Amino acid sequence: MPDFAPRSPAFLADPYPAYAELRARGRAHYHEPSDQWLVPHHADVSALLRDRRLGRSYGHRFTHEEFGRTPPPSGHEPFHELNDQGMLELEPPDHTRIRRLVSKAFTPRTVERLQPYVRKLAAELVDRLVAEGGGDLLTAVAEPLPVAVIAEMLGVPEADRPLLRPWSAAICAMYELNPSEDTARHAVTASAEFSAYLRALIAERRTAPGDDLVSELIAAHDEGEKLTEAEMVATCALLLNAGHEATVNSTVNGWHALFRHPAQLAALRADRALVPTAVEELMRYDTPLQLFERWVLDPVEIGGTTLPRGAEVALLFGSANHDPAVFAAPDDLDLGRRDNPHISFSAGIHYCIGAPLARIELAASMTALLELAPGLRPAGEPVRKPNFVIRGLEGLPVVV
């Protein structure tokens, strides 16, 4: 029987058999090592993402003591100051207020205007990879494309962009189950440095506004849409982190899957019209964000099990995306799959605000690689990151 063992190399290599076992055993399972309830079925995950009895945070209703939780260590304050005031961690009305402001930058019209820039940048990156005869697909294409796009939107100068990925990696490591004190120490340092950088950038934009999202947030604040500086800093950090992390991992996970399914890759090379459905299917097949957490604010019943207030729920996106109740032959990679209600972008009020942009970036890099590097193939077996929640590779060596 496959075990749900998030630190096991075998599980990290392929968690999907363990998910199938969880689904077969029931709808909610208590996992003592992380003190969470695991929810593996698509219908339950989808419903609970929309259920207001659960929340990403609980501070809007309860103190730590009232909720039966221990406050985070005071030494972790820089991380929580940056993380906890981002809209992903907030509930209405604060979430509603901040999301309304940010959503103006991610309207379909705004995102559509970015298409030429994204395609041009993708082609330039792939051209460079081809000129060098290959390299690491992660560092050559998967990382620089979404980092450049979200940094451009926020107005981060090109010279500063190499700072973003290391900060993001250190901060996002805190989203893994039971992060170590060493992980927390690195995240705290990165949070303090990232916050200081963003405060300086905001101060600069106050005196010299530009055509970017930071300047728009400042203008909205000045016009009465109140946004504290801490909220502004947290919002910018969230957009910079979330604006590239999933896209990076979707790209390398996706191409790793394509290399292991040569017939599907051949079909894609023969018919570029498959690109839109291929992007969706690859996000479903090897989900970049495997788990999303929620707190139980009011008791909720799942399959005969009542989860009490104060419990933490782990919604297993990777399992939901392989649920045979929703997806025909879920463990097969089918780039032409039409009926594909995957939940890789979440759902409900926390649905990924950047989903349209991510789709454009993934389609642009895929198209550029198909057109400019038609003989792309792997150069050795990649190493998977020792992470469960955020699933990705250390690198993906390729030759052209």
URPE-V301014 format. One record per residue. N is the residue number from 1. RES is the residue in three letters. PHI is phi in whole degrees, -180 to 180 (NA if undefined). D_FIRST is the distance of its C-alpha to the first C-alpha in Angstrom with 2 decimals. Layout:
n:N res:RES phi:PHI d_first:D_FIRST
n:N res:RES phi:PHI d_first:D_FIRST
This chain:
n:1 res:MET phi:NA d_first:0.00
n:2 res:PRO phi:-64 d_first:3.83
n:3 res:ASP phi:-100 d_first:6.31
n:4 res:PHE phi:-80 d_first:9.70
n:5 res:ALA phi:-134 d_first:11.77
n:6 res:PRO phi:-59 d_first:15.03
n:7 res:ARG phi:-99 d_first:16.69
n:8 res:SER phi:-79 d_first:14.24
n:9 res:PRO phi:-57 d_first:15.85
n:10 res:ALA phi:-66 d_first:12.74
n:11 res:PHE phi:-66 d_first:11.93
n:12 res:LEU phi:-63 d_first:15.68
n:13 res:ALA phi:-66 d_first:15.99
n:14 res:ASP phi:-157 d_first:13.70
n:15 res:PRO phi:-80 d_first:12.29
n:16 res:TYR phi:-69 d_first:12.22
n:17 res:PRO phi:-62 d_first:8.74
n:18 res:ALA phi:-66 d_first:7.70
n:19 res:TYR phi:-63 d_first:10.80
n:20 res:ALA phi:-60 d_first:10.09
n:21 res:GLU phi:-66 d_first:7.27
n:22 res:LEU phi:-61 d_first:10.04
n:23 res:ARG phi:-63 d_first:12.64
n:24 res:ALA phi:-68 d_first:11.29
n:25 res:ARG phi:-86 d_first:11.22
n:26 res:GLY phi:150 d_first:14.74
n:27 res:ARG phi:-104 d_first:17.40
n:28 res:ALA phi:-148 d_first:17.69
n:29 res:HIS phi:-133 d_first:15.52
n:30 res:TYR phi:-79 d_first:17.31
n:31 res:HIS phi:-113 d_first:16.22
n:32 res:GLU phi:-62 d_first:18.38
n:33 res:PRO phi:-56 d_first:18.67
n:34 res:SER phi:-109 d_first:20.43
n:35 res:ASP phi:54 d_first:21.79
n:36 res:GLN phi:-134 d_first:20.82
n:37 res:TRP phi:-98 d_first:19.60
n:38 res:LEU phi:-87 d_first:17.11
n:39 res:VAL phi:-119 d_first:18.23
n:40 res:PRO phi:-102 d_first:16.18
n:41 res:HIS phi:-90 d_first:18.35
n:42 res:HIS phi:-58 d_first:21.38
n:43 res:ALA phi:-62 d_first:23.83
n:44 res:ASP phi:-71 d_first:23.17
n:45 res:VAL phi:-59 d_first:23.22
n:46 res:SER phi:-62 d_first:26.38
n:47 res:ALA phi:-69 d_first:28.04
n:48 res:LEU phi:-71 d_first:27.41
n:49 res:LEU phi:-63 d_first:28.83
n:50 res:ARG phi:-104 d_first:32.00
n:51 res:ASP phi:-87 d_first:31.98
n:52 res:ARG phi:-76 d_first:34.81
n:53 res:ARG phi:-78 d_first:33.36
n:54 res:LEU phi:-115 d_first:31.13
n:55 res:GLY phi:-146 d_first:32.66
n:56 res:ARG phi:-71 d_first:32.10
n:57 res:SER phi:-138 d_first:34.39
n:58 res:TYR phi:-131 d_first:35.95
n:59 res:GLY phi:-64 d_first:39.17
n:60 res:HIS phi:-74 d_first:41.22
n:61 res:ARG phi:-125 d_first:40.73
n:62 res:PHE phi:-137 d_first:39.81
n:63 res:THR phi:-79 d_first:40.49
n:64 res:HIS phi:-57 d_first:37.66
n:65 res:GLU phi:-66 d_first:38.80
n:66 res:GLU phi:-62 d_first:38.97
n:67 res:PHE phi:-90 d_first:35.44
n:68 res:GLY phi:75 d_first:34.15
n:69 res:ARG phi:-120 d_first:33.30
n:70 res:THR phi:-86 d_first:34.72
n:71 res:PRO phi:-59 d_first:36.96
n:72 res:PRO phi:-65 d_first:35.96
n:73 res:PRO phi:-57 d_first:37.82
n:74 res:SER phi:-61 d_first:41.33
n:75 res:GLY phi:-69 d_first:40.78
n:76 res:HIS phi:-91 d_first:38.32
n:77 res:GLU phi:-54 d_first:41.07
n:78 res:PRO phi:-58 d_first:41.76
n:79 res:PHE phi:-66 d_first:38.18
n:80 res:HIS phi:-71 d_first:38.23
n:81 res:GLU phi:-63 d_first:41.76
n:82 res:LEU phi:-79 d_first:40.71
n:83 res:ASN phi:-79 d_first:37.33
n:84 res:ASP phi:-77 d_first:38.00
n:85 res:GLN phi:-103 d_first:41.10
n:86 res:GLY phi:-78 d_first:39.60
n:87 res:MET phi:-65 d_first:39.23
n:88 res:LEU phi:-67 d_first:35.42
n:89 res:GLU phi:-99 d_first:35.42
n:90 res:LEU phi:-103 d_first:38.28
n:91 res:GLU phi:-117 d_first:38.67
n:92 res:PRO phi:-57 d_first:41.80
n:93 res:PRO phi:-88 d_first:44.69
n:94 res:ASP phi:-64 d_first:44.30
n:95 res:HIS phi:-58 d_first:41.50
n:96 res:THR phi:-62 d_first:43.67
n:97 res:ARG phi:-63 d_first:46.70
n:98 res:ILE phi:-72 d_first:45.13
n:99 res:ARG phi:-63 d_first:43.10
n:100 res:ARG phi:-61 d_first:46.31
n:101 res:LEU phi:-69 d_first:48.06
n:102 res:VAL phi:-70 d_first:45.39
n:103 res:SER phi:-62 d_first:44.72
n:104 res:LYS phi:-64 d_first:48.23
n:105 res:ALA phi:-86 d_first:47.11
n:106 res:PHE phi:-122 d_first:44.23
n:107 res:THR phi:-67 d_first:46.06
n:108 res:PRO phi:-54 d_first:45.57
n:109 res:ARG phi:-66 d_first:49.12
n:110 res:THR phi:-64 d_first:48.63
n:111 res:VAL phi:-65 d_first:45.40
n:112 res:GLU phi:-61 d_first:47.05
n:113 res:ARG phi:-66 d_first:49.90
n:114 res:LEU phi:-81 d_first:47.52
n:115 res:GLN phi:-53 d_first:46.42
n:116 res:PRO phi:-59 d_first:49.20
n:117 res:TYR phi:-63 d_first:48.57
n:118 res:VAL phi:-64 d_first:44.80
n:119 res:ARG phi:-65 d_first:45.37
n:120 res:LYS phi:-63 d_first:48.12
n:121 res:LEU phi:-65 d_first:46.08
n:122 res:ALA phi:-61 d_first:43.07
n:123 res:ALA phi:-64 d_first:45.48
n:124 res:GLU phi:-63 d_first:47.10
n:125 res:LEU phi:-66 d_first:43.84
n:126 res:VAL phi:-70 d_first:42.72
n:127 res:ASP phi:-55 d_first:46.25
n:128 res:ARG phi:-65 d_first:46.02
n:129 res:LEU phi:-61 d_first:42.66
n:130 res:VAL phi:-65 d_first:44.26
n:131 res:ALA phi:-60 d_first:47.39
n:132 res:GLU phi:-90 d_first:45.40
n:133 res:GLY phi:78 d_first:43.56
n:134 res:GLY phi:133 d_first:40.14
n:135 res:GLY phi:148 d_first:38.46
n:136 res:ASP phi:-97 d_first:35.63
n:137 res:LEU phi:-61 d_first:34.95
n:138 res:LEU phi:-67 d_first:33.72
n:139 res:THR phi:-81 d_first:36.95
n:140 res:ALA phi:-86 d_first:39.25
n:141 res:VAL phi:-132 d_first:38.34
n:142 res:ALA phi:-61 d_first:35.24
n:143 res:GLU phi:-79 d_first:36.55
n:144 res:PRO phi:-65 d_first:40.32
n:145 res:LEU phi:-66 d_first:40.46
n:146 res:PRO phi:-68 d_first:38.94
n:147 res:VAL phi:-62 d_first:40.30
n:148 res:ALA phi:-64 d_first:43.78
n:149 res:VAL phi:-67 d_first:43.62
n:150 res:ILE phi:-71 d_first:42.65
n:151 res:ALA phi:-66 d_first:45.00
n:152 res:GLU phi:-62 d_first:47.76
n:153 res:MET phi:-63 d_first:47.25
n:154 res:LEU phi:-87 d_first:47.48
n:155 res:GLY phi:87 d_first:50.35
n:156 res:VAL phi:-78 d_first:48.80
n:157 res:PRO phi:-58 d_first:51.14
n:158 res:GLU phi:-57 d_first:49.80
n:159 res:ALA phi:-65 d_first:50.58
n:160 res:ASP phi:-91 d_first:48.30
n:161 res:ARG phi:-64 d_first:45.20
n:162 res:PRO phi:-61 d_first:43.64
n:163 res:LEU phi:-71 d_first:43.33
n:164 res:LEU phi:-69 d_first:40.99
n:165 res:ARG phi:-62 d_first:37.78
n:166 res:PRO phi:-61 d_first:37.57
n:167 res:TRP phi:-60 d_first:38.34
n:168 res:SER phi:-60 d_first:35.74
n:169 res:ALA phi:-62 d_first:32.99
n:170 res:ALA phi:-66 d_first:33.84
n:171 res:ILE phi:-71 d_first:33.97
n:172 res:CYS phi:-68 d_first:30.80
n:173 res:ALA phi:-63 d_first:28.84
n:174 res:MET phi:-72 d_first:29.43
n:175 res:TYR phi:-86 d_first:27.20
n:176 res:GLU phi:-72 d_first:24.05
n:177 res:LEU phi:-70 d_first:22.11
n:178 res:ASN phi:50 d_first:24.07
n:179 res:PRO phi:-62 d_first:26.56
n:180 res:SER phi:-76 d_first:28.29
n:181 res:GLU phi:-67 d_first:31.98
n:182 res:ASP phi:-66 d_first:32.74
n:183 res:THR phi:-60 d_first:31.20
n:184 res:ALA phi:-63 d_first:33.27
n:185 res:ARG phi:-63 d_first:36.39
n:186 res:HIS phi:-65 d_first:36.16
n:187 res:ALA phi:-66 d_first:35.55
n:188 res:VAL phi:-64 d_first:38.57
n:189 res:THR phi:-62 d_first:40.77
n:190 res:ALA phi:-63 d_first:39.77
n:191 res:SER phi:-63 d_first:40.34
n:192 res:ALA phi:-64 d_first:43.78
n:193 res:GLU phi:-68 d_first:44.79
n:194 res:PHE phi:-63 d_first:43.51
n:195 res:SER phi:-62 d_first:45.31
n:196 res:ALA phi:-62 d_first:48.50
n:197 res:TYR phi:-63 d_first:48.42
n:198 res:LEU phi:-68 d_first:47.96
n:199 res:ARG phi:-63 d_first:50.71
n:200 res:ALA phi:-67 d_first:53.02
n:201 res:LEU phi:-65 d_first:52.17
n:202 res:ILE phi:-64 d_first:52.86
n:203 res:ALA phi:-61 d_first:56.14
n:204 res:GLU phi:-65 d_first:57.14
n:205 res:ARG phi:-71 d_first:56.44
n:206 res:ARG phi:-65 d_first:58.52
n:207 res:THR phi:-91 d_first:61.54
n:208 res:ALA phi:-138 d_first:60.77
n:209 res:PRO phi:-61 d_first:58.66
n:210 res:GLY phi:-128 d_first:57.06
n:211 res:ASP phi:-94 d_first:55.45
n:212 res:ASP phi:-149 d_first:51.97
n:213 res:LEU phi:-69 d_first:49.60
n:214 res:VAL phi:-60 d_first:50.53
n:215 res:SER phi:-63 d_first:54.17
n:216 res:GLU phi:-67 d_first:53.29
n:217 res:LEU phi:-66 d_first:51.47
n:218 res:ILE phi:-64 d_first:54.51
n:219 res:ALA phi:-63 d_first:56.85
n:220 res:ALA phi:-63 d_first:54.88
n:221 res:HIS phi:-63 d_first:55.10
n:222 res:ASP phi:-66 d_first:58.82
n:223 res:GLU phi:-92 d_first:59.30
n:224 res:GLY phi:113 d_first:57.85
n:225 res:GLU phi:-82 d_first:54.08
n:226 res:LYS phi:-63 d_first:53.35
n:227 res:LEU phi:-143 d_first:50.69
n:228 res:THR phi:-67 d_first:50.76
n:229 res:GLU phi:-64 d_first:50.60
n:230 res:ALA phi:-62 d_first:47.34
n:231 res:GLU phi:-66 d_first:45.88
n:232 res:MET phi:-65 d_first:47.34
n:233 res:VAL phi:-62 d_first:45.86
n:234 res:ALA phi:-64 d_first:42.39
n:235 res:THR phi:-66 d_first:42.62
n:236 res:CYS phi:-64 d_first:43.65
n:237 res:ALA phi:-64 d_first:40.87
n:238 res:LEU phi:-61 d_first:38.26
n:239 res:LEU phi:-65 d_first:39.72
n:240 res:LEU phi:-68 d_first:39.85
n:241 res:ASN phi:-73 d_first:36.25
n:242 res:ALA phi:-69 d_first:34.66
n:243 res:GLY phi:-72 d_first:37.18
n:244 res:HIS phi:-135 d_first:35.64
n:245 res:GLU phi:-59 d_first:32.21
n:246 res:ALA phi:-67 d_first:30.18
n:247 res:THR phi:-67 d_first:32.50
n:248 res:VAL phi:-58 d_first:32.14
n:249 res:ASN phi:-71 d_first:28.35
n:250 res:SER phi:-62 d_first:28.43
n:251 res:THR phi:-65 d_first:30.85
n:252 res:VAL phi:-74 d_first:29.00
n:253 res:ASN phi:-59 d_first:25.51
n:254 res:GLY phi:-65 d_first:27.31
n:255 res:TRP phi:-70 d_first:29.20
n:256 res:HIS phi:-62 d_first:26.23
n:257 res:ALA phi:-66 d_first:24.52
n:258 res:LEU phi:-62 d_first:27.83
n:259 res:PHE phi:-63 d_first:28.19
n:260 res:ARG phi:-87 d_first:24.85
n:261 res:HIS phi:-131 d_first:26.05
n:262 res:PRO phi:-60 d_first:29.57
n:263 res:ALA phi:-67 d_first:30.42
n:264 res:GLN phi:-68 d_first:29.87
n:265 res:LEU phi:-65 d_first:31.86
n:266 res:ALA phi:-63 d_first:34.59
n:267 res:ALA phi:-64 d_first:34.83
n:268 res:LEU phi:-68 d_first:35.22
n:269 res:ARG phi:-65 d_first:37.88
n:270 res:ALA phi:-82 d_first:39.69
n:271 res:ASP phi:-144 d_first:39.70
n:272 res:ARG phi:-67 d_first:40.04
n:273 res:ALA phi:-65 d_first:40.09
n:274 res:LEU phi:-79 d_first:36.28
n:275 res:VAL phi:-54 d_first:36.27
n:276 res:PRO phi:-59 d_first:36.05
n:277 res:THR phi:-73 d_first:33.06
n:278 res:ALA phi:-63 d_first:31.47
n:279 res:VAL phi:-58 d_first:31.73
n:280 res:GLU phi:-65 d_first:29.95
n:281 res:GLU phi:-68 d_first:27.20
n:282 res:LEU phi:-69 d_first:26.49
n:283 res:MET phi:-68 d_first:26.30
n:284 res:ARG phi:-74 d_first:23.77
n:285 res:TYR phi:-64 d_first:21.70
n:286 res:ASP phi:-133 d_first:21.18
n:287 res:THR phi:-65 d_first:22.29
n:288 res:PRO phi:-69 d_first:24.52
n:289 res:LEU phi:-112 d_first:24.06
n:290 res:GLN phi:-82 d_first:20.42
n:291 res:LEU phi:-149 d_first:21.26
n:292 res:PHE phi:-132 d_first:24.45
n:293 res:GLU phi:-100 d_first:25.35
n:294 res:ARG phi:-140 d_first:27.56
n:295 res:TRP phi:-99 d_first:29.25
n:296 res:VAL phi:-84 d_first:29.73
n:297 res:LEU phi:-86 d_first:33.54
n:298 res:ASP phi:-136 d_first:33.79
n:299 res:PRO phi:-50 d_first:31.21
n:300 res:VAL phi:-137 d_first:28.98
n:301 res:GLU phi:-106 d_first:26.90
n:302 res:ILE phi:-129 d_first:23.61
n:303 res:GLY phi:57 d_first:22.26
n:304 res:GLY phi:89 d_first:23.96
n:305 res:THR phi:-107 d_first:23.12
n:306 res:THR phi:-94 d_first:26.18
n:307 res:LEU phi:-95 d_first:25.90
n:308 res:PRO phi:-79 d_first:29.04
n:309 res:ARG phi:-57 d_first:31.54
n:310 res:GLY phi:98 d_first:30.67
n:311 res:ALA phi:-75 d_first:26.90
n:312 res:GLU phi:-108 d_first:25.37
n:313 res:VAL phi:-112 d_first:23.22
n:314 res:ALA phi:-106 d_first:20.98
n:315 res:LEU phi:-84 d_first:21.29
n:316 res:LEU phi:-87 d_first:18.57
n:317 res:PHE phi:-60 d_first:20.78
n:318 res:GLY phi:-61 d_first:18.34
n:319 res:SER phi:-70 d_first:16.01
n:320 res:ALA phi:-58 d_first:19.20
n:321 res:ASN phi:-75 d_first:20.47
n:322 res:HIS phi:-120 d_first:17.62
n:323 res:ASP phi:-80 d_first:17.85
n:324 res:PRO phi:-67 d_first:18.63
n:325 res:ALA phi:-70 d_first:20.93
n:326 res:VAL phi:-118 d_first:23.20
n:327 res:PHE phi:-116 d_first:22.71
n:328 res:ALA phi:-67 d_first:23.05
n:329 res:ALA phi:44 d_first:20.58
n:330 res:PRO phi:-63 d_first:19.30
n:331 res:ASP phi:-88 d_first:17.51
n:332 res:ASP phi:-93 d_first:20.88
n:333 res:LEU phi:-87 d_first:23.60
n:334 res:ASP phi:-131 d_first:26.71
n:335 res:LEU phi:-67 d_first:29.68
n:336 res:GLY phi:-97 d_first:31.77
n:337 res:ARG phi:-60 d_first:29.48
n:338 res:ARG phi:-95 d_first:32.00
n:339 res:ASP phi:-87 d_first:30.09
n:340 res:ASN phi:-138 d_first:28.22
n:341 res:PRO phi:-83 d_first:28.23
n:342 res:HIS phi:-65 d_first:25.95
n:343 res:ILE phi:-119 d_first:26.28
n:344 res:SER phi:-64 d_first:26.35
n:345 res:PHE phi:-98 d_first:29.82
n:346 res:SER phi:69 d_first:28.83
n:347 res:ALA phi:-166 d_first:31.03
n:348 res:GLY phi:75 d_first:33.65
n:349 res:ILE phi:-69 d_first:36.26
n:350 res:HIS phi:-101 d_first:34.16
n:351 res:TYR phi:-56 d_first:33.69
n:352 res:CYS phi:-58 d_first:34.27
n:353 res:ILE phi:-68 d_first:38.05
n:354 res:GLY phi:-96 d_first:37.90
n:355 res:ALA phi:-56 d_first:35.74
n:356 res:PRO phi:-61 d_first:38.78
n:357 res:LEU phi:-69 d_first:39.67
n:358 res:ALA phi:-60 d_first:36.16
n:359 res:ARG phi:-64 d_first:36.22
n:360 res:ILE phi:-64 d_first:39.64
n:361 res:GLU phi:-65 d_first:38.58
n:362 res:LEU phi:-65 d_first:35.49
n:363 res:ALA phi:-67 d_first:37.59
n:364 res:ALA phi:-66 d_first:40.43
n:365 res:SER phi:-69 d_first:38.50
n:366 res:MET phi:-63 d_first:36.69
n:367 res:THR phi:-63 d_first:40.05
n:368 res:ALA phi:-63 d_first:41.82
n:369 res:LEU phi:-69 d_first:39.30
n:370 res:LEU phi:-67 d_first:39.47
n:371 res:GLU phi:-82 d_first:43.25
n:372 res:LEU phi:-98 d_first:44.20
n:373 res:ALA phi:-134 d_first:41.47
n:374 res:PRO phi:-64 d_first:40.71
n:375 res:GLY phi:-98 d_first:39.59
n:376 res:LEU phi:-54 d_first:37.09
n:377 res:ARG phi:-148 d_first:34.29
n:378 res:PRO phi:-71 d_first:31.84
n:379 res:ALA phi:-122 d_first:33.21
n:380 res:GLY phi:103 d_first:30.25
n:381 res:GLU phi:-86 d_first:26.66
n:382 res:PRO phi:-73 d_first:26.60
n:383 res:VAL phi:-101 d_first:25.05
n:384 res:ARG phi:-81 d_first:22.79
n:385 res:LYS phi:-62 d_first:23.97
n:386 res:PRO phi:-80 d_first:21.97
n:387 res:ASN phi:-114 d_first:21.87
n:388 res:PHE phi:-105 d_first:19.31
n:389 res:VAL phi:-63 d_first:21.64
n:390 res:ILE phi:-101 d_first:24.19
n:391 res:ARG phi:-95 d_first:22.46
n:392 res:GLY phi:-162 d_first:24.76
n:393 res:LEU phi:-119 d_first:25.94
n:394 res:GLU phi:-68 d_first:28.37
n:395 res:GLY phi:-179 d_first:30.39
n:396 res:LEU phi:-138 d_first:30.49
n:397 res:PRO phi:-69 d_first:33.07
n:398 res:VAL phi:-137 d_first:34.87
n:399 res:VAL phi:-124 d_first:37.97
n:400 res:VAL phi:-109 d_first:40.43
